[in-house]
Amino acid sequence: MLAATVCAYVIYVVELAASSWTWKIGLLVMLLCICGPLAVSFTNRGTNSLKAFGVVTMFGLFVAYFFFGIFGYFYYFVFAPMPAYIRWPGLLGGIALTACWMLLARKSVLHTIARTRFVAQAFVDNGDEIVYDVQRGMKAYERFNKERSPFPRIFMYLSMGIAPFYLILSRLLSENFGANGVLLFVAILGMPVSLWFAGVLVRTWLVMIALPAKMTKEQGKAVVVSD
């Protein structure tokens, strides 16, 4: 987060003379990602709660998503100087691509939870509580998810395929290709990585937060992480 905030200031404020909101947003998100896990850990100290573990994990994952997705991709199409006919297709296309990927991730995770033996292998009922082993759970998820509902690769190909189009369009239509070209290259290469992190965020929410909450409600037992 610190790297993204500093880079946002240097690139968008100093070099491109764009909005100062670039580094301010990064600073606010950085503070949230520092204070959030501390608050969650403090309020759930001594419990080994899987939901608390999941929330802290999501903060860490969001830091990575912010760097590749928000700073790497969306900052470019929101703040970098460019014609509107380049900005809006890139911005709306990125939003649509991310939303579609997260919906597919949700469908995939719910399929793995409901239609496979993932829950039976990852969660162990010890009588007073239900225990989730992170390593065993990750291995079980990858095995069942890969066999039952792998993510379609068309979105990865699409995000990479638009790169030549925008590089050519920027060279033909933008007077600032030298500065924008590097940022565009980072944006296009960062999009597939950001999609992966977005999918993992969805998985973490459903497996480590939503599912334990459902188990606790139905069975009246706390769901904890194994020591």
VOTOR-896307 format. One line per field, with one value per residue: residue number from 1; x, z, y of N, C-alpha, C, CB in turn. Coordinates in nm, 3 decimals. Atoms other than C-alpha are relative to their C-alpha. Glycine has a CB too. Layout:
<atoms>
pos	c(NUM ...)
n.east	c(X ...)
n.up	c(Z ...)
n.north	c(Y ...)
ca.east	c(X ...)
ca.up	c(Z ...)
ca.north	c(Y ...)
c.east	c(X ...)
c.up	c(Z ...)
c.north	c(Y ...)
cb.east	c(X ...)
cb.up	c(Z ...)
cb.north	c(Y ...)
</atoms>
This chain:
<atoms>
pos	c(1 2 3 4 5 6 7 8 9 10 11 12 13 14 15 16 17 18 19 20 21 22 23 24 25 26 27 28 29 30 31 32 33 34 35 36 37 38 39 40 41 42 43 44 45 46 47 48 49 50 51 52 53 54 55 56 57 58 59 60 61 62 63 64 65 66 67 68 69 70 71 72 73 74 75 76 77 78 79 80 81 82 83 84 85 86 87 88 89 90 91 92 93 94 95 96 97 98 99 100 101 102 103 104 105 106 107 108 109 110 111 112 113 114 115 116 117 118 119 120 121 122 123 124 125 126 127 128 129 130 131 132 133 134 135 136 137 138 139 140 141 142 143 144 145 146 147 148 149 150 151 152 153 154 155 156 157 158 159 160 161 162 163 164 165 166 167 168 169 170 171 172 173 174 175 176 177 178 179 180 181 182 183 184 185 186 187 188 189 190 191 192 193 194 195 196 197 198 199 200 201 202 203 204 205 206 207 208 209 210 211 212 213 214 215 216 217 218 219 220 221 222 223 224 225 226 227)
n.east	c(0.082 -0.089 -0.057 0.103 0.025 -0.115 0.000 0.113 -0.039 -0.106 0.043 0.119 -0.005 -0.124 -0.029 0.113 0.076 0.141 0.066 -0.067 0.079 -0.066 -0.076 0.085 0.076 -0.094 -0.032 0.116 0.012 -0.111 0.036 0.107 -0.055 -0.083 0.084 0.104 -0.041 -0.028 0.128 0.060 -0.079 0.022 0.135 0.016 -0.120 0.020 0.114 -0.033 0.117 -0.028 0.051 -0.099 -0.115 0.037 0.003 -0.139 -0.055 0.055 -0.073 -0.127 0.026 0.043 -0.121 -0.053 0.095 -0.009 -0.121 0.010 0.126 0.041 -0.112 -0.058 0.092 0.106 -0.060 -0.043 0.113 0.072 -0.078 -0.099 0.056 0.026 0.131 0.114 0.031 -0.090 0.022 0.124 -0.002 -0.092 0.052 0.120 -0.039 -0.063 0.104 0.082 -0.083 -0.018 0.130 0.029 -0.091 0.040 0.123 -0.039 -0.069 0.104 0.068 -0.093 -0.019 0.125 0.009 -0.094 0.052 0.127 0.008 -0.116 -0.030 -0.094 0.034 -0.022 -0.144 -0.069 0.053 0.010 0.083 -0.063 0.098 0.034 -0.029 -0.038 -0.137 -0.042 -0.145 -0.020 -0.074 0.083 0.113 -0.046 -0.026 0.128 0.071 -0.064 0.028 0.140 0.035 -0.062 0.069 0.143 0.039 -0.113 0.035 -0.023 -0.118 0.030 -0.017 -0.143 -0.038 0.058 -0.073 -0.128 0.020 0.027 -0.122 -0.048 0.095 -0.018 -0.133 0.007 0.088 -0.067 -0.107 0.058 0.090 -0.042 -0.124 -0.082 -0.019 -0.119 0.034 0.116 -0.026 -0.050 0.111 0.093 -0.060 0.018 0.143 0.045 -0.060 0.048 0.140 0.018 -0.039 0.105 0.115 -0.030 0.017 0.143 0.059 -0.040 0.078 0.134 -0.013 -0.026 0.125 0.100 -0.048 -0.048 0.088 0.141 0.025 0.000 0.118 0.113 -0.016 0.027 0.144 0.074 -0.041 -0.025 -0.138 -0.101 -0.089 -0.131 -0.116 -0.083 -0.126)
n.up	c(0.000 -0.002 0.134 0.090 -0.035 0.046 0.147 0.046 -0.013 0.095 0.140 0.039 -0.046 0.042 0.141 0.089 -0.054 -0.007 -0.128 -0.122 -0.060 0.022 -0.119 -0.118 -0.008 -0.042 -0.141 -0.078 0.007 -0.078 -0.141 -0.025 0.002 -0.120 -0.120 0.007 -0.060 -0.143 -0.070 0.003 -0.088 -0.139 -0.043 0.003 -0.058 -0.079 0.045 0.121 0.087 0.142 0.064 -0.024 0.083 0.137 0.019 0.005 0.127 0.107 0.001 0.067 0.141 0.063 0.026 0.128 0.105 0.018 0.077 0.140 0.063 -0.014 0.037 0.128 0.114 -0.004 -0.010 0.133 0.082 -0.067 -0.025 0.103 0.110 0.122 0.058 -0.061 0.072 -0.050 -0.144 -0.041 0.028 -0.090 -0.136 -0.010 0.030 -0.120 -0.101 0.044 -0.006 -0.141 -0.054 0.055 -0.061 -0.139 0.003 0.034 -0.116 -0.099 0.045 -0.013 -0.141 -0.052 0.055 -0.074 -0.136 -0.004 0.084 -0.015 -0.138 -0.055 -0.138 -0.086 -0.017 -0.053 -0.131 -0.089 -0.117 -0.119 -0.108 -0.050 0.103 0.133 0.025 0.140 0.020 0.118 0.104 0.052 0.070 0.128 0.090 0.036 0.090 0.131 0.065 0.042 0.089 0.129 0.066 0.021 0.067 0.021 0.056 0.143 0.033 0.101 -0.054 -0.001 0.138 0.040 -0.062 0.068 0.143 0.031 -0.013 0.127 0.049 -0.068 0.031 0.132 -0.008 -0.074 0.084 0.108 -0.040 -0.119 0.012 -0.117 0.001 -0.075 -0.141 -0.014 0.053 -0.107 -0.091 0.067 -0.002 -0.136 -0.022 0.073 -0.061 -0.137 -0.006 -0.032 -0.139 -0.087 0.008 -0.086 -0.140 -0.021 -0.018 -0.132 -0.098 -0.003 -0.065 -0.143 -0.064 -0.006 -0.074 -0.134 -0.072 0.019 -0.036 -0.146 -0.059 0.025 -0.085 -0.137 -0.010 0.013 -0.095 -0.130 -0.042 0.054 0.102 -0.034 0.076 -0.076 -0.049)
n.north	c(-0.120 -0.116 -0.012 -0.052 -0.140 -0.079 0.001 -0.083 -0.140 -0.033 0.013 -0.075 -0.139 -0.065 0.016 -0.028 -0.113 0.041 -0.023 0.043 0.106 0.129 0.040 -0.011 0.126 0.102 -0.019 0.040 0.146 0.055 -0.012 0.096 0.136 0.016 -0.007 0.102 0.128 -0.017 -0.006 0.133 0.086 -0.042 0.036 0.146 0.059 0.121 0.081 0.079 -0.004 0.008 -0.123 -0.104 0.034 -0.031 -0.145 -0.044 0.048 -0.082 -0.127 0.024 0.022 -0.125 -0.079 0.046 -0.039 -0.145 -0.033 0.042 -0.035 -0.140 -0.086 0.037 -0.009 -0.101 -0.132 -0.045 -0.043 -0.107 -0.121 -0.035 -0.079 0.076 -0.033 0.069 0.123 0.104 0.015 0.066 0.144 0.068 -0.001 0.082 0.139 0.056 0.022 0.114 0.120 0.035 0.045 0.133 0.097 0.023 0.079 0.137 0.055 0.032 0.120 0.112 0.033 0.057 0.136 0.084 0.018 0.073 0.119 0.087 0.040 -0.098 -0.037 0.117 0.023 -0.117 -0.035 0.116 -0.025 0.056 0.008 -0.133 -0.098 0.050 -0.044 -0.012 -0.001 -0.084 0.071 0.109 -0.060 -0.053 0.112 0.060 -0.090 0.002 0.128 0.011 -0.110 0.026 0.111 -0.024 -0.124 -0.091 -0.130 -0.008 -0.078 -0.101 -0.134 -0.027 -0.027 -0.127 -0.110 -0.012 -0.026 -0.140 -0.079 -0.057 -0.100 -0.128 -0.052 -0.063 -0.115 -0.106 -0.055 -0.077 -0.106 -0.072 -0.075 0.031 0.145 0.040 0.020 0.089 0.133 0.087 0.024 0.090 0.132 0.051 0.023 0.119 0.119 0.015 0.041 0.143 0.025 -0.055 0.090 0.115 -0.042 -0.022 0.131 0.051 -0.076 0.060 0.131 -0.019 -0.045 0.106 0.117 -0.030 -0.092 0.034 0.140 0.016 -0.065 0.089 0.117 -0.039 -0.023 0.125 0.102 -0.060 0.025 -0.093 0.054 -0.055 0.045 0.092 -0.057)
ca.east	c(0.000 0.283 0.440 0.110 0.058 0.408 0.390 0.049 0.192 0.503 0.330 -0.006 0.071 0.436 0.473 0.124 -0.007 -0.331 -0.560 -0.412 -0.691 -0.468 -0.233 -0.503 -0.716 -0.411 -0.329 -0.685 -0.694 -0.352 -0.473 -0.787 -0.585 -0.361 -0.627 -0.889 -0.697 -0.581 -0.939 -1.060 -0.775 -0.838 -1.212 -1.165 -0.851 -0.828 -1.111 -0.941 -1.256 -1.251 -1.462 -1.209 -0.928 -1.115 -1.168 -0.799 -0.707 -0.937 -0.762 -0.431 -0.576 -0.734 -0.393 -0.272 -0.592 -0.562 -0.209 -0.283 -0.648 -0.725 -0.382 -0.255 -0.567 -0.848 -0.625 -0.494 -0.835 -0.975 -0.687 -0.442 -0.491 -0.650 -0.942 -1.286 -1.326 -1.028 -1.105 -1.467 -1.431 -1.127 -1.292 -1.631 -1.470 -1.255 -1.555 -1.761 -1.475 -1.414 -1.786 -1.828 -1.522 -1.644 -1.989 -1.831 -1.606 -1.910 -2.087 -1.778 -1.727 -2.093 -2.084 -1.779 -1.942 -2.280 -2.199 -1.867 -1.716 -1.512 -1.699 -1.680 -1.303 -1.214 -1.433 -1.415 -1.683 -1.509 -1.827 -1.814 -1.682 -1.613 -1.249 -1.115 -0.757 -0.633 -0.381 -0.609 -0.898 -0.698 -0.585 -0.937 -1.081 -0.827 -0.889 -1.267 -1.291 -1.051 -1.242 -1.593 -1.595 -1.273 -1.281 -1.323 -1.008 -1.188 -1.170 -0.794 -0.756 -0.987 -0.798 -0.470 -0.619 -0.723 -0.365 -0.252 -0.569 -0.513 -0.141 -0.211 -0.498 -0.292 -0.004 -0.236 -0.458 -0.273 -0.007 0.123 0.201 0.542 0.401 0.073 0.221 0.408 0.103 -0.115 0.128 0.114 -0.266 -0.316 -0.070 -0.209 -0.571 -0.539 -0.357 -0.625 -0.895 -0.723 -0.710 -1.075 -1.169 -0.971 -1.144 -1.481 -1.364 -1.233 -1.560 -1.775 -1.555 -1.414 -1.691 -2.029 -2.002 -1.890 -2.169 -2.418 -2.275 -2.291 -2.651 -2.762 -2.561 -2.502 -2.128 -1.833 -1.619 -1.251 -0.914 -0.699 -0.390)
ca.up	c(0.000 0.078 -0.259 -0.439 -0.250 -0.323 -0.688 -0.724 -0.596 -0.814 -1.133 -1.124 -0.925 -1.004 -1.355 -1.504 -1.288 -1.240 -0.937 -0.588 -0.502 -0.635 -0.336 -0.090 -0.174 -0.139 0.200 0.328 0.209 0.365 0.702 0.675 0.594 0.895 1.149 1.028 1.105 1.439 1.538 1.432 1.614 1.930 1.939 1.873 2.077 2.227 2.018 1.705 1.520 1.154 1.062 1.224 1.048 0.721 0.767 0.841 0.539 0.319 0.426 0.314 -0.016 -0.080 -0.049 -0.339 -0.536 -0.480 -0.621 -0.939 -0.997 -0.857 -0.874 -1.173 -1.390 -1.273 -1.169 -1.526 -1.691 -1.427 -1.371 -1.663 -1.939 -2.244 -2.485 -2.360 -2.635 -2.486 -2.120 -2.105 -2.294 -2.083 -1.756 -1.818 -1.972 -1.661 -1.432 -1.638 -1.658 -1.283 -1.202 -1.435 -1.292 -0.934 -1.021 -1.184 -0.883 -0.654 -0.864 -0.864 -0.487 -0.408 -0.638 -0.456 -0.116 -0.205 -0.458 -0.345 -0.030 0.036 0.355 0.494 0.441 0.540 0.852 1.147 1.416 1.752 1.954 2.117 1.811 1.440 1.338 1.003 0.910 0.667 0.481 0.453 0.354 0.080 -0.065 -0.053 -0.218 -0.499 -0.565 -0.575 -0.742 -1.018 -1.089 -1.075 -1.192 -1.316 -1.404 -1.776 -1.941 -2.188 -1.951 -1.913 -2.290 -2.332 -2.086 -2.262 -2.609 -2.576 -2.505 -2.870 -2.955 -2.690 -2.759 -3.125 -3.043 -2.790 -3.036 -3.307 -3.098 -2.785 -2.775 -2.444 -2.548 -2.382 -2.029 -2.082 -2.272 -1.972 -1.749 -2.008 -2.028 -1.647 -1.651 -1.913 -1.753 -1.406 -1.496 -1.509 -1.175 -1.022 -1.149 -0.973 -0.645 -0.688 -0.723 -0.411 -0.221 -0.315 -0.213 0.121 0.198 0.118 0.276 0.580 0.668 0.515 0.556 0.923 1.001 0.843 1.035 1.364 1.299 1.203 1.454 1.735 1.742 1.700 1.391 1.469 1.299 1.406 1.611)
ca.north	c(0.000 0.241 0.165 0.230 0.558 0.684 0.577 0.744 1.071 1.060 0.946 1.119 1.435 1.513 1.372 1.404 1.690 1.497 1.480 1.463 1.220 0.941 0.943 1.053 0.749 0.528 0.680 0.630 0.269 0.205 0.336 0.123 -0.189 -0.125 -0.031 -0.280 -0.601 -0.458 -0.381 -0.725 -0.900 -0.696 -0.762 -1.135 -1.198 -1.546 -1.693 -1.838 -1.736 -1.839 -1.537 -1.304 -1.488 -1.450 -1.076 -1.021 -1.232 -1.024 -0.705 -0.855 -0.973 -0.634 -0.469 -0.683 -0.621 -0.247 -0.242 -0.437 -0.351 -0.007 0.158 -0.038 -0.035 0.193 0.482 0.495 0.520 0.757 1.002 0.981 1.239 1.077 1.129 1.031 0.770 0.586 0.651 0.530 0.199 0.112 0.212 0.054 -0.254 -0.302 -0.265 -0.511 -0.760 -0.748 -0.780 -1.078 -1.249 -1.203 -1.337 -1.641 -1.685 -1.674 -1.936 -2.156 -2.134 -2.199 -2.501 -2.636 -2.583 -2.731 -3.002 -3.152 -3.306 -2.992 -2.898 -3.251 -3.266 -2.909 -2.872 -3.114 -3.124 -3.171 -3.168 -2.825 -2.647 -2.689 -2.671 -2.553 -2.641 -2.377 -2.592 -2.892 -2.668 -2.496 -2.827 -2.969 -2.660 -2.658 -3.026 -3.012 -2.674 -2.773 -3.092 -2.947 -2.588 -2.433 -2.064 -2.000 -1.865 -1.640 -1.343 -1.374 -1.389 -1.090 -0.872 -0.951 -0.923 -0.560 -0.451 -0.420 -0.230 0.033 0.059 0.134 0.368 0.558 0.600 0.729 0.953 1.063 1.334 1.202 0.847 0.846 0.885 0.705 0.414 0.275 0.318 0.146 -0.145 -0.182 -0.155 -0.425 -0.667 -0.596 -0.668 -1.051 -1.046 -0.823 -1.060 -1.348 -1.155 -1.051 -1.417 -1.510 -1.230 -1.379 -1.725 -1.601 -1.423 -1.726 -1.996 -1.819 -1.572 -1.656 -2.035 -2.028 -1.782 -2.020 -2.318 -2.131 -2.029 -2.379 -2.584 -2.338 -2.407 -2.172 -2.226 -2.183 -2.212 -2.504 -2.417)
c.east	c(0.086 0.060 -0.101 -0.026 0.112 0.003 -0.112 0.036 0.103 -0.052 -0.111 0.004 0.123 0.018 -0.114 -0.084 -0.150 -0.052 0.082 -0.078 0.065 0.074 -0.084 -0.084 0.090 0.033 -0.117 -0.016 0.110 -0.032 -0.109 0.054 0.097 -0.088 -0.107 0.040 0.031 -0.128 -0.065 0.073 -0.025 -0.137 -0.022 0.119 -0.037 -0.111 0.034 -0.116 0.039 -0.049 0.098 0.125 -0.028 -0.001 0.142 0.067 -0.049 0.066 0.133 -0.017 -0.040 0.118 0.059 -0.093 0.008 0.119 -0.018 -0.127 -0.032 0.113 0.050 -0.092 -0.094 0.055 0.035 -0.117 -0.083 0.080 0.097 -0.064 -0.012 -0.135 -0.110 -0.031 0.099 -0.029 -0.121 -0.007 0.094 -0.053 -0.120 0.030 0.066 -0.099 -0.083 0.077 0.017 -0.130 -0.034 0.088 -0.041 -0.129 0.029 0.073 -0.100 -0.072 0.087 0.016 -0.125 -0.021 0.089 -0.050 -0.120 0.005 0.119 0.018 0.099 -0.028 0.029 0.148 0.071 -0.043 -0.021 -0.079 0.062 -0.094 -0.043 0.019 0.035 0.133 0.030 0.152 0.029 0.069 -0.082 -0.118 0.038 0.023 -0.130 -0.075 0.058 -0.030 -0.142 -0.039 0.058 -0.074 -0.142 -0.030 0.118 -0.046 0.025 0.117 -0.028 0.024 0.148 0.047 -0.052 0.079 0.137 -0.017 -0.025 0.125 0.050 -0.092 0.023 0.138 0.000 -0.084 0.067 0.109 -0.059 -0.073 0.046 0.133 0.096 0.033 0.118 -0.031 -0.111 0.028 0.047 -0.113 -0.102 0.053 -0.018 -0.146 -0.046 0.059 -0.051 -0.143 -0.019 0.037 -0.107 -0.124 0.021 -0.021 -0.147 -0.072 0.034 -0.072 -0.141 0.004 0.019 -0.126 -0.098 0.043 0.031 -0.092 -0.146 -0.032 0.009 -0.119 -0.123 0.007 -0.035 -0.150 -0.078 0.032 0.027 0.139 0.093 0.086 0.135 0.107 0.083 0.132 0.117)
c.up	c(0.000 -0.137 -0.098 0.027 -0.050 -0.152 -0.055 0.008 -0.106 -0.143 -0.034 0.044 -0.054 -0.151 -0.091 0.045 0.002 0.142 0.117 0.073 -0.017 0.125 0.127 0.018 0.048 0.148 0.089 0.003 0.082 0.150 0.037 0.010 0.114 0.125 0.003 0.063 0.149 0.081 0.007 0.096 0.147 0.050 0.004 0.062 0.086 -0.047 -0.114 -0.098 -0.148 -0.072 0.019 -0.085 -0.146 -0.030 -0.010 -0.131 -0.116 -0.007 -0.074 -0.150 -0.071 -0.026 -0.136 -0.115 -0.029 -0.088 -0.147 -0.068 0.005 -0.042 -0.141 -0.118 0.009 0.018 -0.139 -0.079 0.067 0.001 -0.110 -0.111 -0.127 -0.056 0.063 -0.069 0.028 0.147 0.032 -0.039 0.092 0.141 0.016 -0.031 0.119 0.109 -0.035 0.013 0.144 0.060 -0.050 0.064 0.143 0.007 -0.035 0.115 0.108 -0.038 0.018 0.145 0.058 -0.052 0.079 0.141 0.002 -0.068 0.012 0.147 0.066 0.147 0.095 0.027 0.067 0.142 0.082 0.124 0.121 0.120 0.046 -0.106 -0.132 -0.036 -0.149 -0.004 -0.132 -0.112 -0.062 -0.079 -0.136 -0.101 -0.045 -0.098 -0.141 -0.074 -0.051 -0.098 -0.139 -0.077 -0.042 -0.081 -0.014 -0.061 -0.150 -0.032 -0.097 0.052 0.008 -0.140 -0.045 0.056 -0.064 -0.145 -0.033 0.008 -0.133 -0.054 0.065 -0.023 -0.134 0.005 0.073 -0.085 -0.109 0.048 0.119 -0.022 0.114 0.008 0.087 0.145 0.015 -0.045 0.105 0.097 -0.062 0.001 0.137 0.025 -0.065 0.062 0.142 0.010 0.027 0.144 0.096 -0.003 0.089 0.146 0.031 0.023 0.136 0.111 0.015 0.071 0.150 0.074 0.018 0.089 0.145 0.081 -0.011 0.044 0.149 0.069 -0.017 0.089 0.145 0.022 0.000 0.112 0.140 0.054 -0.064 -0.102 0.018 -0.095 0.087 0.040 -0.081)
c.north	c(0.126 0.022 0.059 0.147 0.090 0.008 0.086 0.148 0.039 0.001 0.098 0.147 0.072 -0.006 0.045 0.119 -0.030 0.022 -0.051 -0.109 -0.136 -0.045 0.010 -0.126 -0.112 0.010 -0.044 -0.151 -0.066 0.005 -0.100 -0.142 -0.025 -0.008 -0.109 -0.133 0.012 0.002 -0.137 -0.094 0.034 -0.046 -0.151 -0.072 -0.122 -0.091 -0.095 -0.005 -0.005 0.125 0.115 -0.024 0.034 0.149 0.055 -0.042 0.085 0.137 -0.016 -0.021 0.129 0.092 -0.037 0.038 0.149 0.036 -0.033 0.050 0.148 0.094 -0.032 0.024 0.121 0.142 0.054 0.056 0.110 0.130 0.038 0.082 -0.084 0.043 -0.084 -0.130 -0.111 -0.028 -0.087 -0.147 -0.077 -0.010 -0.091 -0.146 -0.067 -0.031 -0.123 -0.130 -0.047 -0.053 -0.140 -0.106 -0.033 -0.080 -0.145 -0.067 -0.041 -0.130 -0.122 -0.043 -0.064 -0.142 -0.095 -0.028 -0.093 -0.136 -0.095 -0.036 0.096 0.028 -0.116 -0.024 0.117 0.034 -0.128 0.040 -0.071 -0.007 0.138 0.108 -0.069 0.061 -0.002 0.007 0.071 -0.076 -0.112 0.055 0.054 -0.112 -0.065 0.089 -0.004 -0.130 -0.007 0.110 -0.024 -0.108 0.037 0.124 0.095 0.131 -0.001 0.093 0.114 0.141 0.038 0.034 0.137 0.117 0.019 0.040 0.145 0.086 0.056 0.108 0.135 0.059 0.072 0.127 0.115 0.066 0.090 0.125 0.083 0.070 -0.032 -0.148 -0.044 -0.029 -0.103 -0.141 -0.097 -0.035 -0.096 -0.143 -0.065 -0.035 -0.130 -0.127 -0.022 -0.050 -0.149 -0.034 0.050 -0.087 -0.122 0.035 0.027 -0.132 -0.060 0.074 -0.057 -0.136 0.014 0.042 -0.117 -0.116 0.033 0.092 -0.043 -0.143 -0.025 0.064 -0.086 -0.123 0.032 0.020 -0.130 -0.100 0.056 -0.022 0.103 -0.073 0.067 -0.053 -0.091 0.066 -0.053)
cb.east	c(-0.093 0.110 0.048 -0.130 -0.016 0.132 -0.015 -0.125 0.057 0.115 -0.046 -0.123 0.000 0.119 0.032 -0.088 0.026 -0.016 -0.136 0.021 -0.139 0.097 0.125 -0.091 -0.062 0.127 0.034 -0.126 0.006 0.129 -0.046 -0.106 0.069 0.101 -0.068 -0.040 0.122 0.079 -0.093 0.002 0.149 0.011 -0.103 -0.020 0.076 -0.027 -0.112 0.041 -0.083 -0.065 -0.138 0.038 0.034 -0.135 -0.077 0.079 -0.038 -0.150 0.025 0.067 -0.109 -0.103 0.105 0.022 -0.143 0.011 0.122 0.006 -0.109 -0.042 0.114 0.038 -0.083 -0.097 0.126 0.065 -0.089 -0.034 0.074 0.065 0.087 0.003 0.000 -0.122 -0.006 0.148 -0.018 -0.115 0.041 0.133 -0.038 -0.109 0.094 0.105 -0.092 -0.047 0.136 0.049 -0.111 0.021 0.144 -0.016 -0.098 0.087 0.100 -0.100 -0.041 0.135 0.036 -0.119 0.039 0.138 -0.038 -0.107 -0.014 0.128 0.055 -0.006 -0.148 -0.061 0.063 -0.024 -0.132 0.142 -0.147 0.121 0.057 0.085 0.115 -0.109 0.100 -0.063 0.059 0.080 0.130 -0.050 -0.058 0.127 0.090 -0.086 0.004 0.151 0.027 -0.091 0.050 0.146 -0.003 -0.068 -0.113 0.105 0.082 -0.126 0.104 -0.144 -0.065 0.078 -0.052 -0.145 0.016 0.075 -0.114 -0.106 0.108 0.016 -0.144 -0.023 0.103 -0.058 -0.130 0.061 0.082 -0.095 -0.131 0.011 -0.030 -0.070 0.020 0.105 -0.042 -0.115 0.101 0.117 -0.068 -0.024 0.149 0.049 -0.082 0.040 0.153 0.012 -0.068 0.082 0.135 -0.036 -0.023 0.144 0.084 -0.063 0.046 0.153 -0.007 -0.056 0.118 0.109 -0.066 -0.029 0.123 0.134 0.017 -0.040 0.098 0.127 -0.023 -0.003 0.144 0.076 -0.048 0.029 0.123 -0.096 0.045 0.088 -0.056 0.037 0.085 0.026 0.020)
cb.up	c(0.120 0.105 -0.051 0.016 0.152 0.052 -0.052 0.084 0.140 0.013 -0.028 0.057 0.153 0.069 -0.029 -0.010 -0.082 -0.042 0.000 0.093 -0.060 -0.118 0.014 -0.011 -0.136 -0.080 0.028 -0.057 -0.146 -0.029 0.031 -0.109 -0.132 0.013 0.008 -0.142 -0.071 0.023 -0.068 -0.143 -0.032 0.012 -0.092 -0.144 0.084 0.137 -0.042 0.039 0.027 -0.061 0.058 0.149 0.014 -0.030 0.115 0.120 -0.024 0.017 0.144 0.060 -0.017 0.088 0.112 0.003 0.039 0.136 0.055 -0.009 0.065 0.144 0.101 0.003 -0.010 0.113 0.088 -0.077 -0.031 0.144 0.125 -0.058 -0.027 0.027 -0.152 -0.002 -0.147 -0.018 0.064 -0.059 -0.145 0.002 0.041 -0.096 -0.118 0.053 0.013 -0.145 -0.063 0.080 -0.040 -0.152 -0.002 0.074 -0.102 -0.125 0.057 0.011 -0.146 -0.058 0.079 -0.038 -0.149 0.007 0.060 -0.064 -0.141 -0.057 0.003 -0.079 0.011 -0.064 -0.134 -0.090 -0.013 0.039 -0.023 0.036 0.118 0.121 0.044 -0.107 0.076 -0.069 0.000 0.036 0.057 0.114 0.083 0.018 0.069 0.126 0.053 0.013 0.096 0.121 0.056 0.019 0.092 0.132 0.078 -0.090 0.068 -0.071 -0.057 -0.048 0.137 0.055 -0.093 0.045 0.148 0.010 -0.049 0.094 0.063 -0.103 0.025 0.149 0.001 -0.103 0.069 0.129 -0.065 -0.077 0.030 0.118 -0.002 0.128 -0.142 -0.008 0.064 -0.078 -0.108 0.075 0.037 -0.144 -0.037 0.103 -0.056 -0.147 0.001 0.070 -0.129 -0.094 0.032 -0.043 -0.145 -0.022 0.029 -0.121 -0.109 0.018 -0.040 -0.144 -0.060 0.020 -0.084 -0.139 -0.067 -0.009 -0.052 -0.146 -0.071 0.056 -0.063 -0.148 -0.008 0.035 -0.113 -0.133 -0.052 0.097 -0.039 0.114 -0.144 0.146 -0.050 -0.081 0.149)
cb.north	c(0.000 -0.018 -0.136 -0.080 0.015 -0.060 -0.144 -0.028 0.027 -0.101 -0.142 -0.066 0.005 -0.065 -0.144 -0.121 0.126 -0.149 -0.065 0.119 -0.003 0.010 0.085 0.122 -0.036 0.009 0.147 0.065 -0.048 0.077 0.142 0.008 -0.026 0.116 0.136 -0.022 -0.054 0.129 0.099 -0.057 0.014 0.153 0.064 -0.047 0.104 0.038 0.091 -0.142 0.125 -0.125 0.038 0.007 -0.150 -0.057 0.069 -0.057 -0.146 0.016 0.049 -0.120 -0.105 0.071 -0.021 -0.151 -0.038 0.072 -0.074 -0.150 -0.076 0.030 -0.015 -0.143 -0.128 -0.032 -0.004 -0.115 -0.119 -0.040 -0.017 -0.128 0.124 -0.152 -0.020 0.089 0.027 0.042 0.136 0.071 -0.024 0.070 0.141 0.051 -0.004 0.094 0.124 0.020 0.024 0.121 0.099 -0.001 0.054 0.132 0.059 -0.001 0.104 0.117 0.014 0.037 0.125 0.089 -0.002 0.066 0.135 0.083 0.040 0.067 -0.143 0.129 0.041 -0.125 -0.027 0.118 0.080 -0.053 -0.049 0.080 -0.076 0.033 0.093 0.034 -0.088 0.125 -0.146 0.123 -0.056 -0.088 0.111 0.082 -0.104 -0.024 0.144 0.019 -0.115 0.006 0.133 -0.040 -0.121 0.009 0.068 -0.064 0.112 0.049 -0.090 -0.014 0.010 -0.120 -0.110 0.009 -0.025 -0.130 -0.081 0.055 -0.084 -0.110 -0.047 -0.017 -0.113 -0.098 -0.037 -0.055 -0.114 -0.086 -0.057 -0.095 0.149 0.045 -0.049 0.107 0.131 0.055 0.007 0.067 0.132 0.045 0.008 0.103 0.118 0.010 0.013 0.128 0.037 -0.084 0.067 0.143 -0.044 -0.048 0.125 0.074 -0.093 0.011 0.148 -0.016 -0.078 0.104 0.111 -0.051 -0.057 0.063 0.142 0.020 -0.090 0.057 0.139 -0.042 -0.053 0.127 0.090 -0.063 -0.069 -0.052 -0.144 0.059 0.022 -0.034 0.120 -0.127 -0.033)
</atoms>
